Amino acid sequence: MAVADLMSVRRGAAAADDAGENEVVFVTPASLLTFPVASGAVTGVWGVLKAVSSSFGDKYWALLIALVIGGFILLINENARTTPPTKNQRLIAFGVALINSFLLAAAALGINSAT
């Protein structure tokens, strides 16, 4: 098994056929749903933006990036539903996404305690 095999996604007929070609990706929508990948994405995007311009050094950018990624994760989950959510389910999903976004921002900012 090569390293590229760990970062490849098989799509369509290629998934059923071992001779099919792999599409190499680093982050898939499914892997973004995991905390380590999502927090790494926030930290990585914020780090690149800070390296490109000093105006991105403000900590509010980490929160904004975390909210965007948290919203993206919410959309992934909503699109995976087979039935339309009720109003209460949407409200709960939005609340969970907001809490998750703040946890992603805390990870990117290195906050590990409430005091």
Buried (B, 14 or more C-beta within 10 A) or exposed (E): EEEEEEBBEBEEEBEEEEEEEBEEEEBEBEBBBEEEBBBBBBBEBBEEBBEEEEEBEEEEBBBBBBBEBBBBBBEEBBEEEEEEEEEEEEEEBBEBBBEBBBBBBBBBBEEEEEE
